Amino acid sequence: MTVLFVTGHPAQIHNFRIVKQLLEAKGHKVVWVSSKKDISFELLALYNIKAYEITRPNKGFFSKLKALFVNTAIIFRIIRKEKVDFIVSRVSPFAAIAGKLLGKRHIALADTESSGIYDTIFTKFLDSLITSTTFKRDLRKDQVRIKSNIELFYLHPNHFRPNDSIYDYLKISKDEKFVILRFVSWEAYHDKGLTGFNDENKIKAVVEFSKFAKVFISAEGSLPEEIEKHRIKIPFDKMHDALYYSSLFFGEGASMAAESSVLGSPAIFLNDNWSGNALDLMKYELFYSYKSNIEDQLNAINKGVELLSNPDLNSNMQEKLSNYYKDKIDASSFLTWYIEEFPKSKQIIAKDITYQNNFK
């Protein structure tokens, strides 16, 4: 069959690229549609994925309304041109409407609990919705909950192979410890009304962590002059390798914090909103969450010092990670099966949710 993937944010490309490979290996055709968000098309090129482009709306109601009509029309035409049988997305409103009009089966994933009415509306157009067991919203009565998360679609050990050439890119030796700091711009929709570390504590974190390891910073926008020299300079596709080999992740980026955790590097995360996934990772002590107030900023820095000064940190993390993976499934393999066998797969899971344990 022909399967259409619809993505926007670059993280969504990671989300589905393994499923694409698995489907193509089984003889299915894959068609891809994406908006041009940040490095999305550079990432698609890296993975040799040819994609149709849809427009990305500006801020404002009328811009979003126009994009809804334009992109729905584009996807409508692509579905007919490519003879698409099946649609997979992250609750794309354009794909939801076009798919419904053409009677195409559509499965979507949801993992952003702060999406509000957006997902509430467009999940109604789907044939099936898949979320993690840790997802805190009930969007449909037949919502399929799997023992996994978005990061495990591409970072599960069945699919991810770290490359230690990252040390060459970082210009450090393989026996040198390093940490990754991440500071965001707080301009995303789900960041509305939130703030992060102040400049004083960004500098303090760098000073304290530098006593134990080399410090690299990934940042959106400017940094205090005192720590600009720590900005990381590696190809965009090498960040997962950096997170895997790092001794600690520290910062404000939710996705990178979760990625670090499932790769075995402890993550210290600062945000006033803690997702269900964050709470789950905290349960396994792979992830430590703090609020944005000054006291918690300092507590977060102190926790980082505590972890970095522990000589048994790596062995402790591997034990915790092993316990974590015992409870999780290979999400990409599960979704591949779910698409191929749909709607029978939906019926199987509805009768026995533990069937997902076949995809470890």
C-alpha positions in Angstrom: 0.0 0.0 0.0 1.0 3.7 -0.2 1.4 5.4 3.2 1.5 9.2 3.5 3.4 10.8 6.4 2.7 14.4 7.3 5.2 16.3 9.5 5.9 19.8 10.7 8.5 20.2 13.4 11.9 18.5 12.8 11.3 16.2 15.8 8.4 14.7 13.9 10.7 13.6 11.1 12.7 11.6 13.6 9.4 10.3 15.0 8.5 8.6 11.7 11.7 7.9 9.8 12.3 4.5 11.3 8.7 3.5 10.6 9.2 4.6 7.0 12.3 2.4 6.7 10.5 -0.6 8.1 7.5 -0.1 5.8 9.6 0.2 2.7 11.6 -2.9 3.7 8.3 -4.7 3.5 7.5 -3.4 0.1 5.2 -0.5 0.8 5.5 2.9 -0.8 5.9 6.0 1.4 5.0 9.5 0.5 6.1 12.4 2.7 4.7 15.9 3.2 6.3 18.5 5.5 6.3 22.2 6.3 9.5 24.1 6.3 10.1 24.5 10.1 13.7 25.2 11.2 15.9 22.5 9.8 13.1 20.2 8.6 14.1 20.0 5.0 17.8 19.7 5.8 16.9 16.7 8.0 14.7 15.2 5.3 17.6 15.5 2.9 20.0 13.9 5.4 17.7 10.8 5.5 17.2 10.9 1.7 13.5 11.6 2.1 11.9 13.4 -0.8 9.0 15.5 0.4 6.2 17.8 -0.8 6.1 21.1 1.0 3.1 22.7 2.7 3.0 26.3 3.9 3.7 27.3 7.5 1.3 29.9 8.8 2.4 33.1 10.5 1.1 34.1 13.9 -2.5 35.3 13.8 -5.9 33.8 13.3 -6.4 34.7 9.6 -2.9 33.4 8.6 -3.7 30.1 10.3 -7.1 29.9 8.7 -5.6 30.5 5.2 -3.0 27.8 5.8 -5.8 25.4 6.9 -7.5 25.8 3.5 -4.3 26.0 1.4 -2.6 23.0 3.0 -5.7 20.9 3.1 -6.0 21.5 -0.7 -2.4 20.5 -1.3 -2.7 17.3 0.7 -6.0 16.5 -1.0 -4.3 16.7 -4.4 -1.3 14.6 -3.2 -3.5 11.9 -1.8 -5.2 11.6 -5.2 -2.0 11.9 -7.3 0.0 9.4 -5.3 -3.0 7.0 -4.7 -2.5 7.1 -1.0 -4.1 4.4 1.0 -3.2 5.4 4.5 -2.2 8.6 6.4 0.0 8.9 9.5 0.6 12.2 11.2 1.0 14.0 14.5 -2.7 15.1 14.4 -2.2 17.2 11.3 -5.5 19.2 10.8 -4.8 19.5 7.0 -4.3 15.7 6.7 -7.3 15.0 9.0 -9.7 17.0 6.8 -8.3 15.9 3.5 -8.2 12.3 4.6 -11.8 12.4 5.9 -13.1 14.0 2.6 -11.4 11.2 0.6 -12.3 8.4 2.9 -8.7 7.5 3.7 -7.6 5.7 6.9 -5.7 8.0 9.2 -3.7 7.1 12.3 -2.1 9.9 14.4 0.1 10.2 17.5 -0.3 12.9 20.2 2.2 13.7 22.9 1.8 17.5 23.6 -0.6 17.8 26.4 -0.6 21.6 26.1 -2.0 21.6 22.6 -5.4 22.4 24.1 -8.5 22.6 21.7 -6.3 21.8 18.7 -6.0 18.1 19.4 -9.5 18.0 20.9 -11.0 19.0 17.6 -8.9 17.2 15.0 -8.5 13.8 16.8 -12.2 13.4 16.0 -11.4 13.0 12.3 -9.0 10.1 12.9 -9.5 6.3 12.6 -7.2 5.8 15.5 -5.2 7.8 18.0 -2.1 6.5 19.7 -0.6 8.1 22.8 1.8 7.0 25.6 0.4 5.4 28.7 1.9 8.5 30.4 -0.1 11.0 28.3 -2.3 12.9 30.7 -5.2 13.7 28.4 -8.2 11.5 27.3 -8.9 12.6 23.7 -10.9 9.6 22.5 -12.7 6.7 24.1 -10.8 4.3 21.8 -7.4 6.0 22.4 -4.6 3.4 22.2 -2.1 3.8 24.9 1.3 2.2 24.4 4.2 1.7 26.9 6.6 4.0 25.1 7.1 7.6 24.2 7.9 9.7 21.1 11.7 9.6 21.8 11.7 5.8 21.7 10.5 5.8 18.1 14.0 6.7 17.0 16.2 6.2 20.1 15.2 2.7 21.1 18.3 0.5 21.2 16.8 -1.6 18.5 17.3 1.3 16.1 19.8 3.8 17.5 23.6 3.2 17.2 25.7 5.9 18.7 28.8 7.1 16.9 31.8 8.1 19.0 33.2 10.3 16.3 31.3 13.0 18.2 34.5 13.4 20.3 36.3 14.5 17.2 33.6 17.1 16.4 33.8 18.4 20.0 37.6 18.4 19.8 38.0 16.5 23.1 39.5 13.1 24.0 37.3 10.1 24.5 38.2 9.9 28.2 37.2 13.5 28.8 33.8 14.0 30.5 31.4 16.6 29.0 28.0 18.0 29.7 25.3 19.5 27.4 23.4 22.6 28.5 20.3 23.7 26.6 18.6 27.1 26.8 15.5 27.9 24.7 13.9 31.1 23.5 10.5 30.4 25.1 8.7 31.5 22.0 7.0 28.2 21.1 3.2 27.9 21.6 3.5 25.5 24.5 6.0 27.8 26.2 3.6 30.7 26.5 3.9 32.4 29.8 6.9 30.4 30.9 10.5 31.5 31.6 13.8 29.7 32.4 17.2 30.3 33.9 18.2 33.9 34.4 21.6 34.9 33.0 23.3 34.9 36.5 22.4 31.2 37.0 23.3 30.3 33.4 26.8 31.6 34.2 26.8 29.9 37.6 25.9 26.5 36.1 28.8 26.8 33.6 31.3 27.7 36.3 30.2 24.9 38.6 30.0 22.2 36.0 33.3 23.2 34.5 35.0 21.9 37.7 34.0 18.4 36.7 33.6 18.3 32.9 33.9 20.2 29.6 30.7 22.3 29.1 28.9 22.7 25.8 25.8 24.9 25.3 23.0 24.5 22.8 21.0 27.7 22.8 18.3 29.5 20.8 19.3 33.1 20.5 22.0 35.0 22.4 24.0 33.9 25.5 25.7 36.0 28.2 29.0 37.2 26.9 30.9 35.3 29.6 29.7 31.9 28.4 29.2 32.4 24.6 32.5 30.6 24.0 30.9 27.4 25.3 28.3 27.3 22.5 28.4 23.9 20.8 29.4 23.8 17.2 28.6 20.4 15.7 26.5 19.3 12.6 22.8 19.2 13.5 22.5 15.5 13.0 25.2 14.7 15.6 23.3 16.0 18.7 21.9 12.5 19.6 25.5 11.2 19.7 26.5 14.1 21.9 23.6 13.4 24.3 24.4 9.7 24.4 28.1 10.2 25.4 27.5 13.2 27.7 27.7 12.8 31.5 24.7 15.1 32.1 22.0 17.1 30.3 21.0 20.4 32.0 18.5 22.9 30.7 15.2 24.0 29.4 14.6 21.8 26.3 11.9 19.2 27.0 12.7 17.0 24.0 16.4 17.0 24.5 16.0 16.3 28.2 13.8 13.3 27.4 16.2 12.1 24.7 19.1 12.3 27.1 17.3 10.2 29.6 16.4 7.4 27.3 20.0 7.4 26.0 21.3 6.9 29.6 22.5 10.4 30.4 20.8 11.9 33.5 18.7 15.0 32.6 18.0 18.0 34.8 15.0 19.9 33.4 13.7 23.4 34.3 10.1 24.1 33.4 6.9 25.0 35.3 5.0 22.4 33.2 5.9 18.8 33.7 4.5 16.4 31.1 3.4 12.9 31.8 6.5 11.6 30.1 8.7 13.8 32.4 6.9 12.4 35.4 7.4 8.8 34.1 11.1 9.4 33.5 11.4 10.9 37.0 10.0 7.7 38.5 13.0 5.8 37.1 15.4 8.5 38.3 16.6 9.2 34.8 15.2 12.7 34.9 15.0 15.5 37.5 12.5 18.3 37.1 12.6 21.8 38.7 10.4 24.9 38.6 11.6 28.2 37.3 11.8 30.1 40.6 15.2 31.2 41.8 15.4 28.7 44.6 14.7 25.8 42.2 17.3 27.2 39.7 19.9 26.9 42.4 18.7 23.5 43.5 19.0 22.3 39.9 22.6 23.5 39.7 23.3 21.8 43.0 21.8 18.5 41.7 24.0 18.7 38.7 27.1 19.1 40.9 25.9 16.2 43.0 25.6 13.9 39.9 28.8 14.9 38.3 30.8 14.4 41.5 29.4 10.8 41.8 32.1 8.3 40.6 29.5 5.6 40.1 27.1 7.8 38.1 27.5 5.9 34.8 27.0 2.4 36.3 24.0 3.7 38.3 22.4 5.2 35.2 22.8 1.9 33.2 21.0 0.0 35.9 18.1 2.5 36.0 18.0 2.5 32.2 17.8 -1.3 32.1 14.8 -1.2 34.5 13.2 1.5 32.2 13.5 -0.6 29.1 12.1 -3.7 30.7 8.8 -1.7 30.9 8.8 -0.2 27.4 8.2 -1.4 23.9 9.8 -0.7 20.5 7.3 1.9 19.3 8.4 2.0 15.7 8.0 -1.8 15.3 4.6 -1.6 17.0 3.4 1.2 14.7 4.6 -0.6 11.6 2.6 -3.6 12.6 -0.4 -1.4 13.6 -0.5 0.2 10.1 0.0 -3.0 8.1 -2.7 -4.9 10.0 -5.2 -2.1 10.4 -8.1 -2.3 11.3 -7.5 -5.8 12.6 -4.7 -4.4 14.7 -7.0 -1.9 16.4 -9.4 -4.7 17.3 -6.6 -6.9 18.7 -5.3 -4.1 20.9 -8.9 -3.2 22.0 -9.3 -6.8 23.2 -5.9 -7.2 24.7 -3.7 -4.2 25.3 -0.9 -6.4 26.5 -0.4 -7.7 22.9 1.9 -4.7 22.5 4.5 -6.6 24.7 5.3 -8.6 21.6 7.2 -5.5 20.4 10.1 -5.3 22.8 
